[in-house]
């Protein structure tokens, strides 16, 4: 395609607003499906995978092994970010997003079909690892495209925080639906749940994928990417170029996520291990606490995204990192009481402080990259954190628990992550210094 072949058709204000609304809905629905798929695995890893795929291990070791498979998906996410970042910056946001949705949804459906250790031995775990890797590749390419599909339809950067917070909103919605599905099917008898009940939430992913595809196929490409095409500024190798031109931004955005990502997977996945094996809580109580916390996030994520437009992204994000680092100690103290009301309150507060970062994070990350490299840069920076902050977090927490028997050591780990994030965020270049509408 040559520059002369590309025509940027101006839209009326009404049509532009319609496309913006559709893009936000498409992005939010898409990220809801992607996070449902990805987080469902994390919940099942803590609840049933140790029993079904690593039955010869003691409970804590089996959990550690299932969390190791959980981490594989995170290791794959930067690969997906590089692959789909390349195509998203070369051929467009929309095409890349359709591919990521199919890849993640189909691999999740197939997870629900994997035979157990009892049926095919160690090959069950091998297939699980392969599917988890494919799922991670899909999720790795999804986030950046979803954020850009909505944010790049905005006429001004003054409301980027709120607009980009809606794809972030898909995270807690997906998490809520994953926990709701588990809670519903866990009402079956233990034998029924372990035999087939745990598989149904994975199979339901296929229905959600069909809905997501139908919505995404009706969206136009973003005006900013159309402008990049029209001006002949498409990068030949965007992944290589972003590391040449903006390496600082790639690594700083990755380290900035540590206070957001590591605690979230401690609070959402490792909470089952700690609650069931240490505090001896019921599984349903932990699920209920997580459902309430994720439901609260429906409101707090758009709120913090909006406030980041008013107060500044970095300021809101750093305040969230400080609050998360300090609250970690209170979280485990409240959990240790085994009092249901305090368990629920601890989870709500943990999610509230997390959302102070998650709400503004999309705009904070995307705005520091030039538009022609933005899909690659934002995706890789965002997903690199998966390797050292997200995937290993439940595994590190489980290992620390096995070594010390104390939740406060895990709180110290979260506190350390917060310090790294505060420094990295403070070092990020200001988004106000960038012309967000000018492809460079």
N, C-alpha and C positions, 0 to 999 in steps of 0.2 A: 504493500500500500504506500503510495507517495503522498506528500503533503497536499498536492492538488486534489487528491481523491477525498480528502477529509473536509467535510463541511459542518461547521458548528451552527446548528439551527437555533436561533434565539427563541426562547419560550416567553409567553405572556406571564405576567405576575401570577395569575391564577394557575396556569399550567405548572409553573415553577413550584408554587406552594404544594400543588397536588403531588408532583414528583418527590418533593422533599418528604412529604408525609408518607408516601408509599415506600420511599427508601428507608426511612426510620423504622416503619413497620416490618419491612422485609429483613432488615438487619437484626432487629430485636427478635423476631421469630426464628431467624436462622441461628443466632447465638444461643437462644433458648434450647433449640434442638441439639446443637453441638455440645453445650455444657451439660445437658441432660445425659447425653451419651457418655461423655468423658467422666463426669462426677458419679454417675451410677456405678461405674466400674470401681471407683474408690470406696464407695459404701459397701459393695459386695466383697471387695478384697478384705475388708475388716470383719465382715459378718460370716461369709460362707466359703470363700475360696480356699482358705487355709485347710478347712475340713475336706473339701472336695478334690483339691488338686495337690495338696501336700499332707496327706493323712498320716504319714509315718513320723512327723515331727511333733514335738510338744507344742502346746497352744501358742506360746510366745514366739518360738522359732518359726512355726508355720505362718504366723501373722507376719513376721519379718520377711519370709520368703514371698508371701503374696504381695506385700508392699514393694518388694524388689521388682516384681512384674509390673506393679502399678507405676513404678519409676520409669520403666521402659517407654511408656507413652510420653513421658516428659522429655526423655532423651531424643525422641523422634520429632518433637515439636519444632526445634530450630531447623531441622531438615525440611519439614513442611513449609516453614516460613520462607526459607531460601527458594524452594521450588515454586511455590505459588506467589511469592513476592516477585520473582522474575517474570512470571506470566502476567501477574496483576499490573506490573509497571510496563509490560510490553504490549499486551493485547487488551487489557482492561480489567476493572474491578469485578464486573458482573460475571464474566466467563469463569474467572478463577473461583468465585464464590459458589457457582453451581457445581463445579468439580469437587470442592472441599465438602460440600453438603452430602453429595453422593458417597464419597469415600468414607466419611465418618459414619454416616447412617448405616451403610451396608455392612461395614466391619462390626458395628455394634450389634446389629441383628445376628450376625454370625457368632458372636461371643455367646449368645444364648443357645447356640446349637452345639457347642464344644462338648464332647464326651468327657466324663470325669476320669480320675485316676483309676477308679474301680473298673471302668469299662475298657480303657485303652492304655492304662499305665501312665508313664511319664510323658507320652505324646500329647496328652490333654494339656499339660502345662506348656509344652512347646508350641502348640497351636494357639494357645491363649497369648503367649508372648508375641507371636507373629501378628495376630489380630490387634493386640494392644499397640504394637508399633505402627501399623497402618492407621489405626484410629488417631494416634498422636500426630502423624503426618497431616491428616485432614484438619485436625484442630489447629495445628501450627499455622496453616494458611488461612484459616477462617477469620480469626480475630481482626487482623489488619484490614482485610477487605471489608468486613462488616462496618468497622469504624469509619473507613474512608467513604464507603457507599452512602452513609448518612451525612457525615461531616462535610464532604465536598459538594453537597447540594446546598449548603448554607451560603447565603450571599455575603455574610460578614463573619469575622472571627469572634465577634462580641458574644455570641451565644454558642460557640463551639463546645464549651463545657457541658451544657445541658443536652445539646443534640448528641454528642458523642457518648453521653452517659446512658442513653437508651440501649445501645448494643450491650453496654455493661450490665444493664438491667436484666438482660437475658441470662446472665450468670446465676443470680439467685432464683429466678423463675425456673430455670433448668434444675437447679439444686433442690428447689421445693418440690417439683414434680418427681424427681428421682426418689427423694425421701418418702413422698406420698405413695408412690408405687410400691416401694419396699414395705412401708407400713401396712398397706392394704393386703399384699400377698403374704406378709409374715403372720397374718391372722390365721392362715392355714395351720394344720398340725405341723410339728417340727419335721416329720418324715416327708410330708407332702411338699413343704417349702424347700427342703434340701433336694428332693427328687425332681420336681419340675417347677414349683412356684417361683423360684428365684429367676428362672429363664424368661418368664413372661414380660417383665419390664424391659428387657433387652429387645424382645420381639416387637414391642409397641413402638420402638424407634422407627420402624419402617413406615408406619402410618404417619408419623410426624414428618418424615422426610418428604413424602408425597405432598403434604400441605406446604412445606417450606419451598419446594421446587415450584409449585404452582404460583406462589407469591413472587418469588425471585425472577421468574421468567418474564414478568410484566413490568420490570423496572428498566429505565433507560440508563445508559452509561453516564457517569458524573460529568458535569460541565468542565471541571478542572482537567480531567483526563482527556476529554474531547479537545480542550485547548492545547494540551501537551502534544496530541496527535497533529492538530492543525498547524502548529508552529514547527513541526518536525523535530521536537526535542526528546523523543523517546530514546531512552538509554539502550545501547546494544547489549550490555551486560550489567543490569542495575545492581545486582548483588555485589559484584566486584567493585563497581563505581562507588557505591555507598560506603564501602570499607576504605576506599581511597580518599573520598571527599569528607565523610563525616564519621570517622571511626570513634571519635570521642563520644558522640551522641549515642552510637549503638551500644557501647559498653556502659555508659552512665545510665541510660534508660533500663538496662538489664539489672544493674546493681540497685537502682532506685526501687525495684520491685521486691526486694528481699523482705522488707517489713510487711508487705501486703501478702505475698505469696506463701511464704513458709508458715506464718501463723494460721492462714486460712485452712491449709491442709492438716495442720495439727488440730484445729478446732472442728473441722468437718469430718475427717477420716480417722485420725488417731484418737479422737474423742471416744470412739467405740471401744478401742483397745483399752484405754485408761479407765473408762467408765465400767466396762464389763469385768475386766480382770483385776483391777485395783480397788475401785470403789464399790464394786458388786452392784451396780445399778441394773435396772431392767433395760433391755434393748428398746422397748417402746418409749420409755421415758427419754432416752437420748434422742430418738427419732422425733419425738414431740418437741423437745427443746430446739432441735435443728430446724424443724418446720416453722416454729414461731420466729426464730431468728431470721430465717430466710424470707419469711413473709414481711417482717419489718423492713428488710432491705428493699422491698418493692418501693418504699417511700423514701428511705434515706439515701439511696444511690442517686436518683434524680435531684434530690435536695442538695447533696454535696457537689454534684456536677453544676447545678445552678449557682451555688455559692462560690464555686471556683471562678465563674465568670465575673462575679462581683468583687471578690477579695483577692483573686490571683491563684493560679493553679498550685504553684510551688508552696505558697503559704499554707493553703488548706492541706495539701499532701503531707508536708512536714509535720503539721500539728497531728495528723492522723498517725504518723509513724511514731511520734513521741508517746501519744496516748496508748497505742498498741504495745509498745515496748514496756511501759510501766504497768499496764493492766495485766500482763501475763502472769505476774506473781499472784495477784488477787484472783485471777481465773482459777488457778489450781487450788488456792485456799478455799474458794467457794465450792468447787467440785468435791473436795475432800470431805465436806460436811455431809454429803449424801442426802441433803435436804432438797426435795424436788423443786421447790420455789427458787432456791438459790442456784440450782443447776440451770434452770431456765433463764434466770436473770444473768448469770455468768455468760451464757451463750448469747443472749441478746446484746449485752454490752460488748462482747468480743466482736460481734458482727457490726455493731454501730461504729466502733472505732476503725474496723477494717474498711467500712464503706466510706469513711473520710478519705481514704486513699483510692479505693476502687472507682468511686464516682468521677473524680477528675483525671484518673490515670490515662484514659484513652486520648483525651485532648492534649494532656501534658506530653505524652509520648509522640503522637502524630505531628504536633505542631513544630517540633524541633527539626523535622526533616523537610527538605525541599520537595515539592509535589511530584516531580518526575522520578524521584527515588523513594517516595514516601511509603509505598506498599512494602518494599523490601526492607527499608530502614526501620520502620515502626514494627513490622512483624518480627524481624530478627532480634531487635533489641528487646521486645516484649517477651519473645519465646526463649531467648538465651537464659533468662532467669529460671526457666523450667528445669534446666539441667542441674543447677546448683542450689536452687531455692525451693521449687515446687515439688518435683518428684522425690528427692531425697528426704523431705521434711518428715513424713510419717515414719520412714525407715530410721532416720536419725533419732526421732523422738522415742521410737520403740527400743532402739539400741541403748539410749541413755537411761530409759526406764529399766531395762534388763541389767544394766551395769550398776545403777545407783538405787533403784526402787523409789526414786523421788520425782515428783512432778515439778519441783522448784528448779531442778537442773534444766528441765525442758524450758521453763520460763526464762532462765538465763540465756538459753539458746535463742529464744524469740527476741529478747532484749538486745542481744548482739546483732541480730539481723536488722533491728530498728536503727541502730547506730550507723551501720553501713548505708542504709537507705537515706538517712538524713544527710549524710555527707555527699552522697551521689546526687541527690535531688538539688542540694544547694549549689552544686557545680554545673548543673544543666544550664545551657544558654537560655536566655529569656526568649519566649515565643514572640514577644512584642517587637523584637529586633528583626523578625522575618516578615517578608511580604507573602502572606499565606495564599494569595490568589495568583501570584506570578510564578509560573513554571520556570525553574532555573536549571 
